């Protein structure tokens, strides 16, 4: 795990360099704390869609996913029917995988349940924030992602394995995995301090 120099001459996590879409995502979104329920639901779903694919593929289709899944409003998506599944399977703008589409609909209903129990999806997910650390490597999973994955599965969620959940935790700021020396790391850490 190392730093590379971005297009502006600043050091970044190696994966956020070399593609303009990745660099924008790395600099403006990845790791910044997210508290909005719709954004959290969107990201856990998109991480599920990403399984087996490149994140860049999903990132470039994100607006299509938002349109297809009603802005990732769980109350709307939970009401999708088999007719909606068929429509989505014909939508070339998204990843047309029946299992992942059906999991997103299922997970919308589970998100509503979690929101009702904890007051918000945000309160639930942020309750799993681990102790802060400076990463020396970027693991695919963590004990925290394994525990959260297990709890989500117990609650009936699908496509939420430990790797998917860890990627979600990284992206939504529950952990700050920008490497030491990355131009974005301190900005992310300051933003995390503001949320708790």
N, C-alpha and C positions, 0 to 999 in steps of 0.2 A: 504494500500500500504506500503510495507516494504522491507527491505534489508534482504538477506540471504547470508550465507557464501558459496562461490564457492569451486570448487575442489582444488584451489590453496590457500585457506584460506583467500581470499579477499572478501569484501562485494560487492554484486551485487543486482540489481533489482530482486525481488523474482522470476519473470518469466524466468530469464536467468540462473537459477540454476537447476541442477538435470538431465540435458540431455546435452551430449557433443555437439550436433548440435546446440541446443539453446544457450549454453554458447559461442560457437564460433561466432554465429550470433550476440549475444548481445555485445560481446567484440570487434568485428572487423567491423561490418557493421551498426547496428541499431543506428540511430541518427547522424552518421557521414555525413557531407554535401555532397550531390551528385549533380554534375553539368552536367554529361553526359546525353544527350538526350535519348540514347538507354536505359540506366539504369533507368532513370526516367519513360520512357514509360513501360519498363518491370515491374517496381514495381507497377505502378498504375493498370496495367493489372492483376498482380498476386494478388494484394489486392482484386480485383474483383472476381477472382477465389476462393480466400480464404473464401468469404462470406459464412457463415454457416458451415465452416470446421475449423480445427485447422491449425494455421500457420505452425506447424511442418510438417503437411501433404504436404503443398505446398513447404516448404523449401526442403524437401527430394525429391521432384519431379522437382525442379527448373531446373536442367540440361536438363531434358526431355522437359520441357516447352521451354527452350531456343532453343533446336533443332527443336521442332515442329513449333515454331514461328520465325524462321530465325534470331535468336539472338535478337529478338524484334526490328528489323529494320522496322520502320513504313512504309517506302517506299515499302518494299517487302510485308509486311503483308496486306497492304491496297489493294493489287492486288489479294489476295486470292479469290478463286471462291467457288461455291457450292461443286465442286469436292474436294477441299481442306478441306472444312467443313466435308464432309463425311469421308475423310481420318483421320482427327483429332478425329472424333467421334469413330473411331476404334482404337485409340492409347491409350493403357492401361497405358502408362507412364505419362499421364496427367489426369486432371479432365475432364471427357467427358460430358460436359454440353453444349448443343447446344446454349442456350442463352448467356452463358459466352464466348463461342468461337466466336459467331457472334458479340458480343459486342467488343471483342478484334480487330476483323477485322474492324468494324465500327470505333472504337476509333483510329486505326492507321491512317485512313483518316482524322479524326478530329485533330490528333496530327500534321499531315503535315500542315493543315490549320493554327493551332496555331503557329507552327514554322515559317510559311511564314509571319504571321501577326506581331509576336513579335521578330523575328530574330532567335529564338530558343525556344524549349520547356522549357529549363532551365530558360530563361529570364521570360517566362510566369509564371511558378510555383514559382520561387523565388520572383516574385512580390507580392506574397501572404504571405510572411514570416511575422508572427506576432511579436509584441514586445517580447523581451526576458524575461523569468521568471524562477524561480526555482520551479519545481512542488512540491506540497504537496499531490497531488493525480493524478491519470491518468484517465482523463475523456474519455468517448467513442467518444465525439464530442467536438467541440469548436465553438464559433461564426465565427472564421476564416474558419474552415472546412465547416461549413454550407454555408458560402458565396462562397467559392471556388466550392463546390459541385453544388450550384445553377448556377454559371457561366458556369461550365463544361456542365451541362445539357442543359443550354440555347444554348450552342454551338453544341449540338447534341451527346455528350458523353453518354455512358450507363454504368451501374453498378458502379456508382461513387456517392453513397450516402454519407452523412456527416460522418458516421462511417468509411467507406472505405477510404474516403479522409483524415480523421484525422490519421488513421493508416499509410497512405502514408506519410503524413507530418512528423510524428514521425520517421519513418524509414529513410527518405531521408534527415533528419537534418534540416528541416524548423523549427522544434521545438526541444529542447533538453529535453526529458522527462526522462532521467536517473535521478533517485532519488538522493537527496542530500546525500552524503556519498558513493554513488556507485563508485567503483574503476575506472569506465570508464567515469564518468560525466565530469571531468576536461579535459580529452583528447578530448572529443567531443566538449566541449566549445572552446578550443584552436583552433581546426580545423574549427569551425564555424567563429571564429574571422578572420581567414585567407581569408574567402570568402566574408566578408563584415560585 
